[in-house]
Amino acid sequence: MLQSIACIAIPQMAPFEFGVICEVFGIDRADTGGPTFDFKVVAAEPGPVSTKLGFDIVVHEGLEFARHADLVAVPAALIDEPVDERVSAVIREAVERGAWVLSVCSGAFTLGHAGVLEGRRATTHWMYTDRMAKMFPGTDVDPDVLFVQDGKVVTGAGTAAGIDAALHIVRMELGAGAANNIARRMVVPPQRDGGQSQFIQSPVAECRSDSFAKITEWMIEHLDEDLTVDLLARKALMSPRTFARRFRAETGTTPNAWLNRQRLLRAQQLLEETSDTLEEIARETGFGAAAVMRHHFIKVLQTTPTAYRRLFGVRVAS
């Protein structure tokens, strides 16, 4: 159970990424039915810790709390600066004892320097992915996701993706209800499309024009229907070939792939929030049959609808 969280303050850390960790885990949300954590900011040397923006944050706790925390989180910091060996040791110990370890943005380099990303898949801000791959050749660096989970090590991409990574850990440990509660208080989506390694493979680009925004909104409202390219092209007043070409240019993917992704997202929501049967969910989301839905879950999310519901749905309903 996720109860204790240690955020390690590192010299020259980025205030926003540090704030993301504090915001997700450091606020008592019991008044709205949300989770409450035993949260502490710690440092190798208690006292003033510098930030990239020129002001200091005063930290009162040493690293001892982090040695027993359920989650050790690291904000973004300078990637070329040497990491205090005491911090690296705490991170390695956390991995060895099976605790969660989270990095936000360039905080992944801190994990890399600690040696815990060797042989793992990881990510960081897209500006630094090539550099990270060169610095840590034993790490499989994925530049195209919001975050990656490998075992219980979670690396978030740039800046706001740290929110997605942190909420993912809450979701894994406490269920979708707890993650949704935190997200509502933060006024952010509880699960953006992209970056969850065992459930979401890659982001789906947003439409850049109003005309395609309208057609995609209509598609989402009619997921249970047979939405062929011919039908969508007629609705958009285009030829099928022109529609398919322009849709890919606008969204970065084909109409069928985009539809399947939206159907999966809707199916995930229904599995979490309802007691509908798999056949009912398959019909409502446009997959038609549970076997077809199961095929797409395994292909894209590397899990089955039944396993997904067992992981997230029961706790949401409780």
C-alpha positions as CSV (number, residue, x, y, z in Angstrom):
1,M,0.0,0.0,0.0
2,L,1.3,3.5,-0.9
3,Q,1.5,5.4,2.3
4,S,4.8,7.2,2.7
5,I,6.5,9.3,0.1
6,A,9.9,11.0,0.2
7,C,10.7,13.7,-2.3
8,I,14.5,14.2,-2.5
9,A,15.4,17.8,-3.0
10,I,18.5,18.1,-5.2
11,P,20.7,21.2,-5.7
12,Q,19.7,23.2,-8.8
13,M,16.4,21.3,-9.0
14,A,13.5,22.7,-11.2
15,P,10.8,24.3,-9.0
16,F,7.8,23.2,-11.2
17,E,8.8,19.5,-11.3
18,F,9.5,19.6,-7.5
19,G,6.1,21.2,-7.1
20,V,4.4,18.5,-9.1
21,I,5.6,15.8,-6.6
22,C,4.5,18.0,-3.7
23,E,1.1,18.7,-5.2
24,V,0.2,15.1,-6.0
25,F,1.5,13.5,-2.8
26,G,1.8,16.3,-0.3
27,I,-1.8,17.6,0.1
28,D,-4.4,16.1,2.5
29,R,-7.4,15.5,0.3
30,A,-9.4,13.6,2.9
31,D,-12.1,16.3,2.9
32,T,-13.1,15.3,-0.7
33,G,-12.6,11.6,-0.2
34,G,-9.1,11.5,-1.6
35,P,-5.9,9.9,-0.2
36,T,-3.6,11.3,2.4
37,F,0.1,10.4,2.4
38,D,2.9,10.6,4.9
39,F,4.9,13.0,2.7
40,K,8.3,14.6,3.5
41,V,10.8,16.6,1.5
42,V,14.3,15.3,2.3
43,A,17.8,16.2,1.4
44,A,21.3,14.9,1.7
45,E,22.1,18.0,3.6
46,P,19.1,19.6,5.5
47,G,19.0,23.3,5.1
48,P,18.7,25.6,2.0
49,V,18.6,23.7,-1.3
50,S,19.1,25.8,-4.5
51,T,16.7,25.8,-7.4
52,K,17.3,26.6,-11.1
53,L,15.4,29.9,-10.7
54,G,17.8,31.4,-8.2
55,F,15.9,30.9,-5.0
56,D,16.4,28.4,-2.2
57,I,14.0,25.9,-0.6
58,V,14.7,25.1,3.0
59,V,14.5,21.4,3.8
60,H,14.4,20.2,7.4
61,E,14.6,16.4,6.9
62,G,17.6,14.3,6.1
63,L,17.5,11.1,4.0
64,E,16.6,8.7,6.8
65,F,12.9,8.9,6.1
66,A,13.5,8.0,2.4
67,R,15.2,4.7,3.4
68,H,11.8,3.3,4.5
69,A,9.4,5.2,2.2
70,D,7.0,3.4,-0.1
71,L,7.9,5.9,-2.9
72,V,11.1,7.8,-3.4
73,A,10.6,10.7,-5.9
74,V,13.2,12.8,-7.7
75,P,12.5,16.1,-9.4
76,A,14.3,17.5,-12.4
77,A,17.9,18.8,-11.9
78,L,21.0,19.6,-13.8
79,I,21.9,16.6,-15.9
80,D,25.7,17.1,-15.9
81,E,26.1,17.8,-12.2
82,P,27.5,14.9,-10.1
83,V,24.9,13.2,-7.9
84,D,25.5,13.0,-4.1
85,E,26.4,9.4,-3.5
86,R,24.1,9.4,-0.4
87,V,21.2,10.2,-2.7
88,S,22.3,7.5,-5.2
89,A,22.5,5.0,-2.4
90,V,19.0,5.8,-1.2
91,I,17.6,5.3,-4.7
92,R,19.4,2.0,-5.2
93,E,18.2,0.8,-1.8
94,A,14.6,1.8,-2.7
95,V,14.8,-0.3,-5.9
96,E,16.3,-3.3,-4.1
97,R,13.7,-3.3,-1.4
98,G,10.8,-3.1,-3.9
99,A,9.7,0.5,-3.3
100,W,8.4,2.7,-6.0
101,V,11.0,5.1,-7.5
102,L,9.8,8.1,-9.6
103,S,11.7,10.7,-11.6
104,V,10.3,13.8,-13.2
105,C,11.8,15.2,-16.5
106,S,15.6,15.3,-16.2
107,G,15.4,13.6,-12.8
108,A,15.8,10.4,-14.9
109,F,19.5,11.3,-15.1
110,T,19.7,11.1,-11.4
111,L,18.3,7.6,-11.6
112,G,20.7,6.8,-14.3
113,H,23.7,8.0,-12.3
114,A,22.5,5.9,-9.4
115,G,22.6,2.9,-11.7
116,V,19.0,1.8,-11.4
117,L,18.1,2.3,-15.1
118,E,20.6,-0.2,-16.4
119,G,18.7,-2.8,-18.5
120,R,15.4,-0.9,-18.1
121,R,13.2,1.1,-20.4
122,A,12.9,4.8,-19.4
123,T,12.1,8.3,-20.7
124,T,12.9,11.9,-20.0
125,H,12.2,15.3,-21.7
126,W,12.3,14.9,-25.4
127,M,15.2,17.5,-25.6
128,Y,17.4,15.1,-23.5
129,T,16.5,11.7,-24.8
130,D,19.4,11.4,-27.3
131,R,21.8,12.6,-24.6
132,M,20.4,10.2,-22.1
133,A,20.8,7.3,-24.5
134,K,24.4,8.2,-25.1
135,M,25.2,8.6,-21.4
136,F,23.4,5.4,-20.3
137,P,23.7,3.0,-23.3
138,G,22.3,0.2,-21.2
139,T,19.0,2.0,-20.9
140,D,16.3,1.7,-23.5
141,V,15.2,5.3,-23.8
142,D,11.8,5.9,-25.3
143,P,11.3,9.5,-26.6
144,D,7.7,9.2,-27.6
145,V,5.8,8.6,-24.4
146,L,4.6,10.7,-21.4
147,F,6.1,8.3,-18.9
148,V,7.4,4.7,-18.6
149,Q,7.0,2.1,-15.9
150,D,9.6,-0.6,-15.8
151,G,9.1,-2.8,-12.7
152,K,8.5,-0.2,-10.0
153,V,10.7,2.4,-11.5
154,V,8.7,5.2,-13.2
155,T,10.3,7.9,-15.3
156,G,8.3,10.9,-16.5
157,A,8.9,12.9,-19.6
158,G,9.1,16.7,-19.6
159,T,7.6,18.9,-17.0
160,A,3.8,18.3,-16.8
161,A,4.2,14.7,-17.8
162,G,5.4,14.3,-14.2
163,I,1.8,14.7,-13.2
164,D,0.8,11.8,-15.5
165,A,3.6,9.6,-14.0
166,A,2.7,10.4,-10.4
167,L,-1.0,9.8,-11.0
168,H,-0.1,6.5,-12.6
169,I,1.5,5.3,-9.4
170,V,-1.5,6.4,-7.4
171,R,-3.7,4.6,-9.9
172,M,-1.6,1.4,-9.7
173,E,-1.6,1.4,-5.9
174,L,-4.9,2.9,-4.8
175,G,-7.1,2.6,-7.9
176,A,-8.6,4.9,-10.5
177,G,-10.9,6.5,-7.9
178,A,-8.0,7.9,-5.9
179,A,-6.2,9.1,-9.0
180,N,-9.3,10.7,-10.3
181,N,-9.9,12.5,-7.0
182,I,-6.4,14.0,-7.1
183,A,-6.8,14.9,-10.8
184,R,-10.1,16.7,-10.1
185,R,-8.5,18.8,-7.4
186,M,-5.6,19.7,-9.6
187,V,-7.9,20.3,-12.6
188,V,-6.0,18.0,-14.9
189,P,-7.0,14.9,-16.8
190,P,-6.7,11.7,-14.7
191,Q,-5.2,9.8,-17.6
192,R,-3.9,11.5,-20.7
193,D,-3.5,9.4,-23.9
194,G,0.1,8.3,-24.1
195,G,3.0,7.1,-22.0
196,Q,1.7,4.4,-19.7
197,S,4.0,1.6,-20.7
198,Q,1.9,-1.5,-20.1
199,F,-1.4,0.1,-21.0
200,I,-0.8,3.0,-23.4
201,Q,1.7,2.9,-26.1
202,S,2.0,6.3,-27.7
203,P,0.2,9.6,-27.7
204,V,-2.5,10.4,-30.2
205,A,-2.0,13.9,-31.6
206,E,-4.7,16.5,-31.3
207,C,-6.5,17.9,-34.3
208,R,-5.1,21.2,-35.5
209,S,-8.2,22.5,-37.3
210,D,-11.8,23.2,-36.2
211,S,-13.2,21.1,-39.0
212,F,-11.4,17.9,-37.9
213,A,-12.0,18.7,-34.3
214,K,-15.8,18.6,-35.0
215,I,-15.6,15.3,-36.9
216,T,-13.5,13.6,-34.2
217,E,-15.9,14.8,-31.5
218,W,-18.7,13.3,-33.6
219,M,-16.8,10.0,-33.9
220,I,-16.4,9.8,-30.1
221,E,-20.1,10.3,-29.6
222,H,-20.8,7.5,-32.1
223,L,-18.2,4.9,-31.2
224,D,-20.9,2.2,-31.1
225,E,-21.6,2.6,-34.8
226,D,-19.9,1.2,-37.8
227,L,-17.7,4.3,-38.7
228,T,-16.3,3.5,-42.1
229,V,-14.0,5.9,-43.9
230,D,-16.6,6.3,-46.6
231,L,-19.2,7.3,-44.0
232,L,-16.8,9.7,-42.3
233,A,-15.7,11.2,-45.6
234,R,-19.3,11.9,-46.6
235,K,-19.9,13.6,-43.3
236,A,-16.8,15.7,-43.8
237,L,-17.8,16.5,-47.4
238,M,-14.7,14.9,-48.8
239,S,-13.7,12.0,-51.0
240,P,-12.6,8.9,-49.0
241,R,-9.0,9.3,-50.2
242,T,-8.8,13.0,-49.4
243,F,-10.4,12.4,-46.0
244,A,-7.9,9.6,-45.1
245,R,-5.0,11.7,-46.2
246,R,-6.1,14.9,-44.4
247,F,-7.1,12.9,-41.3
248,R,-3.6,11.4,-41.0
249,A,-2.0,14.9,-41.6
250,E,-4.2,16.3,-38.8
251,T,-3.9,13.5,-36.2
252,G,-0.8,11.7,-37.1
253,T,-2.6,8.4,-37.5
254,T,-5.2,6.7,-39.7
255,P,-9.0,7.0,-39.0
256,N,-9.2,3.3,-38.0
257,A,-6.3,3.5,-35.7
258,W,-7.6,6.7,-34.1
259,L,-11.1,5.1,-33.7
260,N,-9.6,1.9,-32.1
261,R,-7.6,4.0,-29.6
262,Q,-10.7,6.0,-28.6
263,R,-12.7,2.7,-28.3
264,L,-10.0,1.3,-26.0
265,L,-10.1,4.4,-23.8
266,R,-13.9,4.2,-23.6
267,A,-13.7,0.5,-22.8
268,Q,-11.1,1.2,-20.1
269,Q,-13.5,3.7,-18.5
270,L,-16.4,1.4,-18.6
271,L,-14.4,-1.5,-17.1
272,E,-13.3,0.8,-14.3
273,E,-16.7,2.5,-13.5
274,T,-19.4,0.0,-14.4
275,S,-20.4,-3.6,-13.9
276,D,-21.4,-4.1,-17.5
277,T,-20.5,-7.4,-19.0
278,L,-17.6,-7.6,-21.5
279,E,-20.1,-8.2,-24.3
280,E,-22.1,-5.1,-23.4
281,I,-19.0,-3.0,-23.2
282,A,-17.8,-4.4,-26.6
283,R,-21.1,-3.4,-28.2
284,E,-21.2,0.0,-26.6
285,T,-17.6,0.9,-27.7
286,G,-18.0,-0.4,-31.2
287,F,-15.8,-3.5,-31.0
288,G,-18.9,-5.6,-31.6
289,A,-17.9,-8.7,-29.6
290,A,-15.9,-9.3,-26.5
291,A,-13.4,-11.5,-28.4
292,V,-12.6,-8.6,-30.7
293,M,-12.2,-6.2,-27.8
294,R,-9.9,-8.7,-26.1
295,H,-7.7,-8.9,-29.2
296,H,-7.2,-5.1,-29.2
297,F,-6.5,-5.0,-25.5
298,I,-3.8,-7.5,-25.8
299,K,-2.3,-6.0,-28.9
300,V,-2.2,-2.4,-27.7
301,L,-2.3,-2.6,-23.9
302,Q,-0.6,-5.9,-23.3
303,T,-3.4,-7.0,-21.0
304,T,-6.9,-8.5,-21.2
305,P,-10.2,-6.6,-20.4
306,T,-10.7,-9.1,-17.5
307,A,-7.3,-8.4,-16.0
308,Y,-7.7,-4.7,-16.5
309,R,-11.0,-4.7,-14.6
310,R,-9.5,-6.8,-11.9
311,L,-6.7,-4.3,-11.5
312,F,-8.7,-1.1,-11.6
313,G,-12.5,-1.8,-11.6
314,V,-13.0,-3.5,-8.3
315,R,-11.3,-0.8,-6.2
316,V,-13.2,1.9,-8.0
317,A,-16.5,0.3,-7.2
318,S,-15.6,-0.2,-3.6
